Amino acid sequence: MLYFGYEVTTPPLADAGGRQRLGPGWSLADNLGTDYSTNGGGAGSNGSLSFGRVEFVPAVPDAATTLYVSSPELLDPISVLL
């Protein structure tokens, strides 16, 4: 599960079709090449801060040593050593 928080932007985040999104389009990868997909989540806002969670499947394999969290809003993926 990925938990996130970010400052609300003006204009709001939008997808490729121009529709407003509740949060960044998160994706997950690891050093083993595991194919992750989203499996639900949720988000909310207090007007200045948005927060939420995204669930990915499958679980991260025990043999993975690095997890890469990406989003169109990030210049580079976030690397997490496991």
PDB file with one MODEL, atoms N, CA, C and O in Angstrom:
MODEL        1
ATOM      1  N   MET A   1       0.853  -1.167   0.000  1.00  0.00           N
ATOM      2  CA  MET A   1       0.000   0.000   0.000  1.00  0.00           C
ATOM      3  C   MET A   1       0.899   1.230   0.000  1.00  0.00           C
ATOM      4  O   MET A   1       1.872   1.297   0.751  1.00  0.00           O
ATOM      5  N   LEU A   2       0.576   2.181  -0.828  1.00  0.00           N
ATOM      6  CA  LEU A   2       1.308   3.446  -0.914  1.00  0.00           C
ATOM      7  C   LEU A   2       0.418   4.535  -0.314  1.00  0.00           C
ATOM      8  O   LEU A   2      -0.696   4.757  -0.788  1.00  0.00           O
ATOM      9  N   TYR A   3       0.902   5.208   0.720  1.00  0.00           N
ATOM     10  CA  TYR A   3       0.211   6.349   1.306  1.00  0.00           C
ATOM     11  C   TYR A   3       0.877   7.616   0.783  1.00  0.00           C
ATOM     12  O   TYR A   3       2.102   7.673   0.679  1.00  0.00           O
ATOM     13  N   PHE A   4       0.081   8.633   0.454  1.00  0.00           N
ATOM     14  CA  PHE A   4       0.657   9.851  -0.104  1.00  0.00           C
ATOM     15  C   PHE A   4      -0.054  11.087   0.427  1.00  0.00           C
ATOM     16  O   PHE A   4      -1.182  11.013   0.916  1.00  0.00           O
ATOM     17  N   GLY A   5       0.617  12.211   0.324  1.00  0.00           N
ATOM     18  CA  GLY A   5       0.053  13.512   0.636  1.00  0.00           C
ATOM     19  C   GLY A   5       0.744  14.548  -0.228  1.00  0.00           C
ATOM     20  O   GLY A   5       1.941  14.432  -0.492  1.00  0.00           O
ATOM     21  N   TYR A   6       0.020  15.548  -0.668  1.00  0.00           N
ATOM     22  CA  TYR A   6       0.608  16.609  -1.485  1.00  0.00           C
ATOM     23  C   TYR A   6      -0.239  17.873  -1.373  1.00  0.00           C
ATOM     24  O   TYR A   6      -1.423  17.824  -1.040  1.00  0.00           O
ATOM     25  N   GLU A   7       0.395  18.995  -1.659  1.00  0.00           N
ATOM     26  CA  GLU A   7      -0.292  20.282  -1.635  1.00  0.00           C
ATOM     27  C   GLU A   7      -1.261  20.365  -2.807  1.00  0.00           C
ATOM     28  O   GLU A   7      -0.911  19.994  -3.927  1.00  0.00           O
ATOM     29  N   VAL A   8      -2.470  20.845  -2.560  1.00  0.00           N
ATOM     30  CA  VAL A   8      -3.462  21.011  -3.615  1.00  0.00           C
ATOM     31  C   VAL A   8      -2.938  22.013  -4.633  1.00  0.00           C
ATOM     32  O   VAL A   8      -2.389  23.052  -4.265  1.00  0.00           O
ATOM     33  N   THR A   9      -3.107  21.700  -5.911  1.00  0.00           N
ATOM     34  CA  THR A   9      -2.580  22.557  -6.979  1.00  0.00           C
ATOM     35  C   THR A   9      -3.701  23.341  -7.647  1.00  0.00           C
ATOM     36  O   THR A   9      -4.863  22.933  -7.621  1.00  0.00           O
ATOM     37  N   THR A  10      -3.342  24.458  -8.239  1.00  0.00           N
ATOM     38  CA  THR A  10      -4.264  25.249  -9.044  1.00  0.00           C
ATOM     39  C   THR A  10      -3.598  25.475 -10.396  1.00  0.00           C
ATOM     40  O   THR A  10      -2.565  26.144 -10.440  1.00  0.00           O
ATOM     41  N   PRO A  11      -4.128  24.958 -11.495  1.00  0.00           N
ATOM     42  CA  PRO A  11      -5.353  24.178 -11.573  1.00  0.00           C
ATOM     43  C   PRO A  11      -5.154  22.773 -10.997  1.00  0.00           C
ATOM     44  O   PRO A  11      -4.019  22.339 -10.794  1.00  0.00           O
ATOM     45  N   PRO A  12      -6.260  22.060 -10.732  1.00  0.00           N
ATOM     46  CA  PRO A  12      -6.155  20.706 -10.193  1.00  0.00           C
ATOM     47  C   PRO A  12      -5.429  19.768 -11.157  1.00  0.00           C
ATOM     48  O   PRO A  12      -5.332  20.046 -12.352  1.00  0.00           O
ATOM     49  N   LEU A  13      -4.924  18.663 -10.629  1.00  0.00           N
ATOM     50  CA  LEU A  13      -4.306  17.648 -11.476  1.00  0.00           C
ATOM     51  C   LEU A  13      -5.340  17.148 -12.479  1.00  0.00           C
ATOM     52  O   LEU A  13      -6.519  17.023 -12.147  1.00  0.00           O
ATOM     53  N   ALA A  14      -4.903  16.862 -13.703  1.00  0.00           N
ATOM     54  CA  ALA A  14      -5.810  16.389 -14.748  1.00  0.00           C
ATOM     55  C   ALA A  14      -5.172  15.223 -15.486  1.00  0.00           C
ATOM     56  O   ALA A  14      -3.948  15.133 -15.584  1.00  0.00           O
ATOM     57  N   ASP A  15      -6.017  14.323 -16.009  1.00  0.00           N
ATOM     58  CA  ASP A  15      -5.502  13.213 -16.799  1.00  0.00           C
ATOM     59  C   ASP A  15      -5.287  13.676 -18.230  1.00  0.00           C
ATOM     60  O   ASP A  15      -5.488  14.848 -18.546  1.00  0.00           O
ATOM     61  N   ALA A  16      -4.877  12.753 -19.097  1.00  0.00           N
ATOM     62  CA  ALA A  16      -4.574  13.103 -20.489  1.00  0.00           C
ATOM     63  C   ALA A  16      -5.791  13.661 -21.222  1.00  0.00           C
ATOM     64  O   ALA A  16      -5.640  14.427 -22.174  1.00  0.00           O
ATOM     65  N   GLY A  17      -7.003  13.284 -20.787  1.00  0.00           N
ATOM     66  CA  GLY A  17      -8.225  13.782 -21.417  1.00  0.00           C
ATOM     67  C   GLY A  17      -8.729  15.080 -20.819  1.00  0.00           C
ATOM     68  O   GLY A  17      -9.779  15.579 -21.225  1.00  0.00           O
ATOM     69  N   GLY A  18      -7.985  15.648 -19.842  1.00  0.00           N
ATOM     70  CA  GLY A  18      -8.379  16.895 -19.221  1.00  0.00           C
ATOM     71  C   GLY A  18      -9.323  16.749 -18.037  1.00  0.00           C
ATOM     72  O   GLY A  18      -9.750  17.750 -17.461  1.00  0.00           O
ATOM     73  N   ARG A  19      -9.658  15.507 -17.664  1.00  0.00           N
ATOM     74  CA  ARG A  19     -10.552  15.277 -16.525  1.00  0.00           C
ATOM     75  C   ARG A  19      -9.785  15.415 -15.209  1.00  0.00           C
ATOM     76  O   ARG A  19      -8.646  14.960 -15.102  1.00  0.00           O
ATOM     77  N   GLN A  20     -10.403  16.035 -14.220  1.00  0.00           N
ATOM     78  CA  GLN A  20      -9.765  16.237 -12.920  1.00  0.00           C
ATOM     79  C   GLN A  20      -9.504  14.888 -12.253  1.00  0.00           C
ATOM     80  O   GLN A  20     -10.343  13.989 -12.292  1.00  0.00           O
ATOM     81  N   ARG A  21      -8.318  14.764 -11.634  1.00  0.00           N
ATOM     82  CA  ARG A  21      -7.946  13.555 -10.898  1.00  0.00           C
ATOM     83  C   ARG A  21      -7.843  13.893  -9.422  1.00  0.00           C
ATOM     84  O   ARG A  21      -7.544  15.031  -9.061  1.00  0.00           O
ATOM     85  N   LEU A  22      -8.091  12.905  -8.566  1.00  0.00           N
ATOM     86  CA  LEU A  22      -7.937  13.101  -7.129  1.00  0.00           C
ATOM     87  C   LEU A  22      -6.480  13.063  -6.700  1.00  0.00           C
ATOM     88  O   LEU A  22      -6.131  13.624  -5.661  1.00  0.00           O
ATOM     89  N   GLY A  23      -5.630  12.419  -7.471  1.00  0.00           N
ATOM     90  CA  GLY A  23      -4.228  12.309  -7.071  1.00  0.00           C
ATOM     91  C   GLY A  23      -3.339  11.959  -8.236  1.00  0.00           C
ATOM     92  O   GLY A  23      -3.813  11.696  -9.341  1.00  0.00           O
ATOM     93  N   PRO A  24      -2.049  11.958  -7.983  1.00  0.00           N
ATOM     94  CA  PRO A  24      -1.091  11.586  -9.025  1.00  0.00           C
ATOM     95  C   PRO A  24      -1.346  10.171  -9.528  1.00  0.00           C
ATOM     96  O   PRO A  24      -1.868   9.331  -8.795  1.00  0.00           O
ATOM     97  N   GLY A  25      -0.983   9.911 -10.759  1.00  0.00           N
ATOM     98  CA  GLY A  25      -1.119   8.579 -11.347  1.00  0.00           C
ATOM     99  C   GLY A  25       0.058   7.709 -10.953  1.00  0.00           C
ATOM    100  O   GLY A  25       1.012   7.569 -11.718  1.00  0.00           O
ATOM    101  N   TRP A  26      -0.001   7.126  -9.771  1.00  0.00           N
ATOM    102  CA  TRP A  26       1.126   6.368  -9.235  1.00  0.00           C
ATOM    103  C   TRP A  26       1.342   5.066  -9.991  1.00  0.00           C
ATOM    104  O   TRP A  26       0.389   4.420 -10.427  1.00  0.00           O
ATOM    105  N   SER A  27       2.612   4.690 -10.141  1.00  0.00           N
ATOM    106  CA  SER A  27       2.960   3.374 -10.661  1.00  0.00           C
ATOM    107  C   SER A  27       4.108   2.832  -9.825  1.00  0.00           C
ATOM    108  O   SER A  27       4.834   3.584  -9.174  1.00  0.00           O
ATOM    109  N   LEU A  28       4.256   1.529  -9.855  1.00  0.00           N
ATOM    110  CA  LEU A  28       5.229   0.846  -9.014  1.00  0.00           C
ATOM    111  C   LEU A  28       6.038  -0.114  -9.865  1.00  0.00           C
ATOM    112  O   LEU A  28       5.506  -0.747 -10.777  1.00  0.00           O
ATOM    113  N   ALA A  29       7.325  -0.220  -9.567  1.00  0.00           N
ATOM    114  CA  ALA A  29       8.220  -1.169 -10.235  1.00  0.00           C
ATOM    115  C   ALA A  29       9.250  -1.626  -9.208  1.00  0.00           C
ATOM    116  O   ALA A  29       9.406  -1.006  -8.156  1.00  0.00           O
ATOM    117  N   ASP A  30       9.945  -2.704  -9.516  1.00  0.00           N
ATOM    118  CA  ASP A  30      11.041  -3.137  -8.652  1.00  0.00           C
ATOM    119  C   ASP A  30      12.197  -3.623  -9.514  1.00  0.00           C
ATOM    120  O   ASP A  30      12.084  -3.710 -10.736  1.00  0.00           O
ATOM    121  N   ASN A  31      13.299  -3.936  -8.868  1.00  0.00           N
ATOM    122  CA  ASN A  31      14.499  -4.337  -9.600  1.00  0.00           C
ATOM    123  C   ASN A  31      14.352  -5.718 -10.250  1.00  0.00           C
ATOM    124  O   ASN A  31      15.204  -6.096 -11.055  1.00  0.00           O
ATOM    125  N   LEU A  32      13.311  -6.476  -9.933  1.00  0.00           N
ATOM    126  CA  LEU A  32      13.090  -7.796 -10.530  1.00  0.00           C
ATOM    127  C   LEU A  32      12.195  -7.736 -11.763  1.00  0.00           C
ATOM    128  O   LEU A  32      12.068  -8.726 -12.484  1.00  0.00           O
ATOM    129  N   GLY A  33      11.574  -6.583 -12.013  1.00  0.00           N
ATOM    130  CA  GLY A  33      10.668  -6.445 -13.151  1.00  0.00           C
ATOM    131  C   GLY A  33       9.263  -6.958 -12.888  1.00  0.00           C
ATOM    132  O   GLY A  33       8.545  -7.299 -13.829  1.00  0.00           O
ATOM    133  N   THR A  34       8.860  -7.018 -11.630  1.00  0.00           N
ATOM    134  CA  THR A  34       7.510  -7.467 -11.279  1.00  0.00           C
ATOM    135  C   THR A  34       6.466  -6.550 -11.913  1.00  0.00           C
ATOM    136  O   THR A  34       6.630  -5.330 -11.922  1.00  0.00           O
ATOM    137  N   ASP A  35       5.399  -7.136 -12.439  1.00  0.00           N
ATOM    138  CA  ASP A  35       4.319  -6.378 -13.071  1.00  0.00           C
ATOM    139  C   ASP A  35       3.267  -6.049 -12.013  1.00  0.00           C
ATOM    140  O   ASP A  35       2.490  -6.919 -11.619  1.00  0.00           O
ATOM    141  N   TYR A  36       3.240  -4.791 -11.550  1.00  0.00           N
ATOM    142  CA  TYR A  36       2.291  -4.350 -10.527  1.00  0.00           C
ATOM    143  C   TYR A  36       1.109  -3.653 -11.178  1.00  0.00           C
ATOM    144  O   TYR A  36       1.255  -2.982 -12.200  1.00  0.00           O
ATOM    145  N   SER A  37      -0.064  -3.816 -10.579  1.00  0.00           N
ATOM    146  CA  SER A  37      -1.235  -3.057 -11.020  1.00  0.00           C
ATOM    147  C   SER A  37      -1.961  -2.531  -9.784  1.00  0.00           C
ATOM    148  O   SER A  37      -1.838  -3.086  -8.692  1.00  0.00           O
ATOM    149  N   THR A  38      -2.719  -1.452  -9.975  1.00  0.00           N
ATOM    150  CA  THR A  38      -3.460  -0.887  -8.853  1.00  0.00           C
ATOM    151  C   THR A  38      -4.667  -1.760  -8.556  1.00  0.00           C
ATOM    152  O   THR A  38      -5.239  -2.390  -9.445  1.00  0.00           O
ATOM    153  N   ASN A  39      -5.043  -1.780  -7.272  1.00  0.00           N
ATOM    154  CA  ASN A  39      -6.143  -2.627  -6.831  1.00  0.00           C
ATOM    155  C   ASN A  39      -7.013  -1.872  -5.829  1.00  0.00           C
ATOM    156  O   ASN A  39      -7.441  -2.434  -4.821  1.00  0.00           O
ATOM    157  N   GLY A  40      -7.270  -0.601  -6.112  1.00  0.00           N
ATOM    158  CA  GLY A  40      -8.114   0.198  -5.240  1.00  0.00           C
ATOM    159  C   GLY A  40      -7.340   1.254  -4.484  1.00  0.00           C
ATOM    160  O   GLY A  40      -6.128   1.394  -4.648  1.00  0.00           O
ATOM    161  N   GLY A  41      -8.043   1.985  -3.664  1.00  0.00           N
ATOM    162  CA  GLY A  41      -7.451   3.064  -2.888  1.00  0.00           C
ATOM    163  C   GLY A  41      -8.496   4.113  -2.597  1.00  0.00           C
ATOM    164  O   GLY A  41      -9.692   3.873  -2.764  1.00  0.00           O
ATOM    165  N   GLY A  42      -8.055   5.260  -2.169  1.00  0.00           N
ATOM    166  CA  GLY A  42      -8.964   6.352  -1.873  1.00  0.00           C
ATOM    167  C   GLY A  42      -8.194   7.618  -1.612  1.00  0.00           C
ATOM    168  O   GLY A  42      -6.992   7.572  -1.348  1.00  0.00           O
ATOM    169  N   ALA A  43      -8.867   8.750  -1.680  1.00  0.00           N
ATOM    170  CA  ALA A  43      -8.214  10.039  -1.475  1.00  0.00           C
ATOM    171  C   ALA A  43      -9.214  11.026  -0.897  1.00  0.00           C
ATOM    172  O   ALA A  43     -10.427  10.849  -1.011  1.00  0.00           O
ATOM    173  N   GLY A  44      -8.684  12.060  -0.280  1.00  0.00           N
ATOM    174  CA  GLY A  44      -9.506  13.126   0.272  1.00  0.00           C
ATOM    175  C   GLY A  44      -8.708  14.411   0.311  1.00  0.00           C
ATOM    176  O   GLY A  44      -7.533  14.435  -0.057  1.00  0.00           O
ATOM    177  N   SER A  45      -9.342  15.473   0.755  1.00  0.00           N
ATOM    178  CA  SER A  45      -8.678  16.764   0.790  1.00  0.00           C
ATOM    179  C   SER A  45      -9.295  17.628   1.880  1.00  0.00           C
ATOM    180  O   SER A  45     -10.484  17.515   2.178  1.00  0.00           O
ATOM    181  N   ASN A  46      -8.477  18.490   2.470  1.00  0.00           N
ATOM    182  CA  ASN A  46      -9.004  19.470   3.429  1.00  0.00           C
ATOM    183  C   ASN A  46      -8.996  20.866   2.816  1.00  0.00           C
ATOM    184  O   ASN A  46      -9.171  21.854   3.529  1.00  0.00           O
ATOM    185  N   GLY A  47      -8.796  20.957   1.503  1.00  0.00           N
ATOM    186  CA  GLY A  47      -8.784  22.236   0.805  1.00  0.00           C
ATOM    187  C   GLY A  47      -7.387  22.710   0.453  1.00  0.00           C
ATOM    188  O   GLY A  47      -7.204  23.356  -0.579  1.00  0.00           O
ATOM    189  N   SER A  48      -6.401  22.409   1.274  1.00  0.00           N
ATOM    190  CA  SER A  48      -5.024  22.805   0.965  1.00  0.00           C
ATOM    191  C   SER A  48      -4.084  21.608   0.873  1.00  0.00           C
ATOM    192  O   SER A  48      -3.001  21.716   0.298  1.00  0.00           O
ATOM    193  N   LEU A  49      -4.486  20.471   1.433  1.00  0.00           N
ATOM    194  CA  LEU A  49      -3.674  19.261   1.390  1.00  0.00           C
ATOM    195  C   LEU A  49      -4.541  18.106   0.922  1.00  0.00           C
ATOM    196  O   LEU A  49      -5.642  17.896   1.432  1.00  0.00           O
ATOM    197  N   SER A  50      -4.037  17.358  -0.054  1.00  0.00           N
ATOM    198  CA  SER A  50      -4.705  16.134  -0.489  1.00  0.00           C
ATOM    199  C   SER A  50      -3.913  14.961   0.054  1.00  0.00           C
ATOM    200  O   SER A  50      -2.695  15.044   0.212  1.00  0.00           O
ATOM    201  N   PHE A  51      -4.598  13.879   0.337  1.00  0.00           N
ATOM    202  CA  PHE A  51      -3.954  12.715   0.925  1.00  0.00           C
ATOM    203  C   PHE A  51      -4.715  11.476   0.484  1.00  0.00           C
ATOM    204  O   PHE A  51      -5.881  11.556   0.098  1.00  0.00           O
ATOM    205  N   GLY A  52      -4.057  10.344   0.543  1.00  0.00           N
ATOM    206  CA  GLY A  52      -4.746   9.129   0.158  1.00  0.00           C
ATOM    207  C   GLY A  52      -3.852   7.921   0.200  1.00  0.00           C
ATOM    208  O   GLY A  52      -2.759   7.939   0.764  1.00  0.00           O
ATOM    209  N   ARG A  53      -4.355   6.857  -0.421  1.00  0.00           N
ATOM    210  CA  ARG A  53      -3.624   5.604  -0.462  1.00  0.00           C
ATOM    211  C   ARG A  53      -3.952   4.891  -1.770  1.00  0.00           C
ATOM    212  O   ARG A  53      -5.030   5.062  -2.340  1.00  0.00           O
ATOM    213  N   VAL A  54      -3.005   4.097  -2.225  1.00  0.00           N
ATOM    214  CA  VAL A  54      -3.186   3.272  -3.418  1.00  0.00           C
ATOM    215  C   VAL A  54      -2.680   1.883  -3.079  1.00  0.00           C
ATOM    216  O   VAL A  54      -1.583   1.731  -2.543  1.00  0.00           O
ATOM    217  N   GLU A  55      -3.473   0.872  -3.390  1.00  0.00           N
ATOM    218  CA  GLU A  55      -3.069  -0.510  -3.161  1.00  0.00           C
ATOM    219  C   GLU A  55      -2.589  -1.103  -4.479  1.00  0.00           C
ATOM    220  O   GLU A  55      -3.211  -0.906  -5.523  1.00  0.00           O
ATOM    221  N   PHE A  56      -1.484  -1.825  -4.420  1.00  0.00           N
ATOM    222  CA  PHE A  56      -0.928  -2.489  -5.595  1.00  0.00           C
ATOM    223  C   PHE A  56      -0.921  -3.994  -5.368  1.00  0.00           C
ATOM    224  O   PHE A  56      -0.780  -4.457  -4.236  1.00  0.00           O
ATOM    225  N   VAL A  57      -1.074  -4.749  -6.442  1.00  0.00           N
ATOM    226  CA  VAL A  57      -0.922  -6.201  -6.412  1.00  0.00           C
ATOM    227  C   VAL A  57       0.014  -6.601  -7.539  1.00  0.00           C
ATOM    228  O   VAL A  57       0.021  -5.941  -8.578  1.00  0.00           O
ATOM    229  N   PRO A  58       0.786  -7.633  -7.380  1.00  0.00           N
ATOM    230  CA  PRO A  58       0.914  -8.504  -6.212  1.00  0.00           C
ATOM    231  C   PRO A  58       1.757  -7.834  -5.123  1.00  0.00           C
ATOM    232  O   PRO A  58       2.214  -6.703  -5.283  1.00  0.00           O
ATOM    233  N   ALA A  59       1.953  -8.554  -4.014  1.00  0.00           N
ATOM    234  CA  ALA A  59       2.848  -8.075  -2.958  1.00  0.00           C
ATOM    235  C   ALA A  59       4.272  -8.036  -3.498  1.00  0.00           C
ATOM    236  O   ALA A  59       4.605  -8.766  -4.431  1.00  0.00           O
ATOM    237  N   VAL A  60       5.103  -7.194  -2.920  1.00  0.00           N
ATOM    238  CA  VAL A  60       6.507  -7.095  -3.334  1.00  0.00           C
ATOM    239  C   VAL A  60       7.208  -8.409  -2.991  1.00  0.00           C
ATOM    240  O   VAL A  60       7.136  -8.856  -1.847  1.00  0.00           O
ATOM    241  N   PRO A  61       7.892  -9.043  -3.966  1.00  0.00           N
ATOM    242  CA  PRO A  61       8.587 -10.301  -3.689  1.00  0.00           C
ATOM    243  C   PRO A  61       9.703 -10.118  -2.651  1.00  0.00           C
ATOM    244  O   PRO A  61      10.341  -9.066  -2.597  1.00  0.00           O
ATOM    245  N   ASP A  62       9.927 -11.133  -1.843  1.00  0.00           N
ATOM    246  CA  ASP A  62      10.987 -11.088  -0.837  1.00  0.00           C
ATOM    247  C   ASP A  62      12.355 -10.851  -1.461  1.00  0.00           C
ATOM    248  O   ASP A  62      13.221 -10.253  -0.823  1.00  0.00           O
ATOM    249  N   ALA A  63      12.572 -11.308  -2.701  1.00  0.00           N
ATOM    250  CA  ALA A  63      13.871 -11.173  -3.360  1.00  0.00           C
ATOM    251  C   ALA A  63      14.134  -9.765  -3.904  1.00  0.00           C
ATOM    252  O   ALA A  63      15.266  -9.452  -4.273  1.00  0.00           O
ATOM    253  N   ALA A  64      13.114  -8.921  -3.957  1.00  0.00           N
ATOM    254  CA  ALA A  64      13.299  -7.550  -4.467  1.00  0.00           C
ATOM    255  C   ALA A  64      14.154  -6.754  -3.487  1.00  0.00           C
ATOM    256  O   ALA A  64      14.006  -6.876  -2.271  1.00  0.00           O
ATOM    257  N   THR A  65      15.051  -5.936  -4.037  1.00  0.00           N
ATOM    258  CA  THR A  65      15.923  -5.108  -3.193  1.00  0.00           C
ATOM    259  C   THR A  65      15.637  -3.620  -3.331  1.00  0.00           C
ATOM    260  O   THR A  65      16.019  -2.837  -2.462  1.00  0.00           O
ATOM    261  N   THR A  66      14.970  -3.216  -4.412  1.00  0.00           N
ATOM    262  CA  THR A  66      14.651  -1.803  -4.638  1.00  0.00           C
ATOM    263  C   THR A  66      13.257  -1.678  -5.219  1.00  0.00           C
ATOM    264  O   THR A  66      12.878  -2.424  -6.122  1.00  0.00           O
ATOM    265  N   LEU A  67      12.499  -0.733  -4.699  1.00  0.00           N
ATOM    266  CA  LEU A  67      11.159  -0.420  -5.187  1.00  0.00           C
ATOM    267  C   LEU A  67      11.215   0.976  -5.792  1.00  0.00           C
ATOM    268  O   LEU A  67      11.832   1.874  -5.221  1.00  0.00           O
ATOM    269  N   TYR A  68      10.571   1.166  -6.952  1.00  0.00           N
ATOM    270  CA  TYR A  68      10.566   2.453  -7.653  1.00  0.00           C
ATOM    271  C   TYR A  68       9.124   2.962  -7.735  1.00  0.00           C
ATOM    272  O   TYR A  68       8.256   2.308  -8.313  1.00  0.00           O
ATOM    273  N   VAL A  69       8.884   4.128  -7.155  1.00  0.00           N
ATOM    274  CA  VAL A  69       7.568   4.752  -7.158  1.00  0.00           C
ATOM    275  C   VAL A  69       7.606   5.896  -8.164  1.00  0.00           C
ATOM    276  O   VAL A  69       8.443   6.792  -8.060  1.00  0.00           O
ATOM    277  N   SER A  70       6.693   5.864  -9.145  1.00  0.00           N
ATOM    278  CA  SER A  70       6.680   6.873 -10.209  1.00  0.00           C
ATOM    279  C   SER A  70       5.318   7.537 -10.323  1.00  0.00           C
ATOM    280  O   SER A  70       4.304   6.999  -9.879  1.00  0.00           O
ATOM    281  N   SER A  71       5.318   8.715 -10.925  1.00  0.00           N
ATOM    282  CA  SER A  71       4.107   9.475 -11.213  1.00  0.00           C
ATOM    283  C   SER A  71       4.443  10.464 -12.320  1.00  0.00           C
ATOM    284  O   SER A  71       5.592  10.897 -12.421  1.00  0.00           O
ATOM    285  N   PRO A  72       3.472  10.835 -13.155  1.00  0.00           N
ATOM    286  CA  PRO A  72       3.735  11.860 -14.174  1.00  0.00           C
ATOM    287  C   PRO A  72       4.196  13.187 -13.567  1.00  0.00           C
ATOM    288  O   PRO A  72       4.858  13.978 -14.239  1.00  0.00           O
ATOM    289  N   GLU A  73       3.846  13.435 -12.292  1.00  0.00           N
ATOM    290  CA  GLU A  73       4.234  14.684 -11.642  1.00  0.00           C
ATOM    291  C   GLU A  73       5.666  14.670 -11.105  1.00  0.00           C
ATOM    292  O   GLU A  73       6.183  15.719 -10.720  1.00  0.00           O
ATOM    293  N   LEU A  74       6.310  13.517 -11.071  1.00  0.00           N
ATOM    294  CA  LEU A  74       7.685  13.411 -10.573  1.00  0.00           C
ATOM    295  C   LEU A  74       8.679  13.459 -11.727  1.00  0.00           C
ATOM    296  O   LEU A  74       8.464  12.829 -12.763  1.00  0.00           O
ATOM    297  N   LEU A  75       9.765  14.207 -11.548  1.00  0.00           N
ATOM    298  CA  LEU A  75      10.802  14.234 -12.579  1.00  0.00           C
ATOM    299  C   LEU A  75      11.516  12.892 -12.669  1.00  0.00           C
ATOM    300  O   LEU A  75      11.835  12.432 -13.765  1.00  0.00           O
ATOM    301  N   ASP A  76      11.766  12.266 -11.535  1.00  0.00           N
ATOM    302  CA  ASP A  76      12.441  10.974 -11.458  1.00  0.00           C
ATOM    303  C   ASP A  76      11.685  10.086 -10.468  1.00  0.00           C
ATOM    304  O   ASP A  76      11.061  10.589  -9.534  1.00  0.00           O
ATOM    305  N   PRO A  77      11.740   8.765 -10.671  1.00  0.00           N
ATOM    306  CA  PRO A  77      11.102   7.866  -9.707  1.00  0.00           C
ATOM    307  C   PRO A  77      11.766   7.997  -8.321  1.00  0.00           C
ATOM    308  O   PRO A  77      12.934   8.370  -8.211  1.00  0.00           O
ATOM    309  N   ILE A  78      11.010   7.688  -7.294  1.00  0.00           N
ATOM    310  CA  ILE A  78      11.534   7.617  -5.931  1.00  0.00           C
ATOM    311  C   ILE A  78      12.021   6.191  -5.726  1.00  0.00           C
ATOM    312  O   ILE A  78      11.252   5.244  -5.890  1.00  0.00           O
ATOM    313  N   SER A  79      13.292   6.030  -5.368  1.00  0.00           N
ATOM    314  CA  SER A  79      13.868   4.703  -5.119  1.00  0.00           C
ATOM    315  C   SER A  79      13.811   4.407  -3.632  1.00  0.00           C
ATOM    316  O   SER A  79      14.237   5.215  -2.806  1.00  0.00           O
ATOM    317  N   VAL A  80      13.282   3.242  -3.303  1.00  0.00           N
ATOM    318  CA  VAL A  80      13.184   2.805  -1.906  1.00  0.00           C
ATOM    319  C   VAL A  80      13.963   1.507  -1.770  1.00  0.00           C
ATOM    320  O   VAL A  80      13.609   0.499  -2.381  1.00  0.00           O
ATOM    321  N   LEU A  81      15.033   1.532  -0.964  1.00  0.00           N
ATOM    322  CA  LEU A  81      15.802   0.312  -0.724  1.00  0.00           C
ATOM    323  C   LEU A  81      15.040  -0.561   0.257  1.00  0.00           C
ATOM    324  O   LEU A  81      14.572  -0.093   1.295  1.00  0.00           O
ATOM    325  N   LEU A  82      14.922  -1.831  -0.085  1.00  0.00           N
ATOM    326  CA  LEU A  82      14.173  -2.767   0.759  1.00  0.00           C
ATOM    327  C   LEU A  82      15.098  -3.620   1.596  1.00  0.00           C
ATOM    328  O   LEU A  82      14.634  -4.463   2.365  1.00  0.00           O
TER     329      LEU A  82
ENDMDL
END
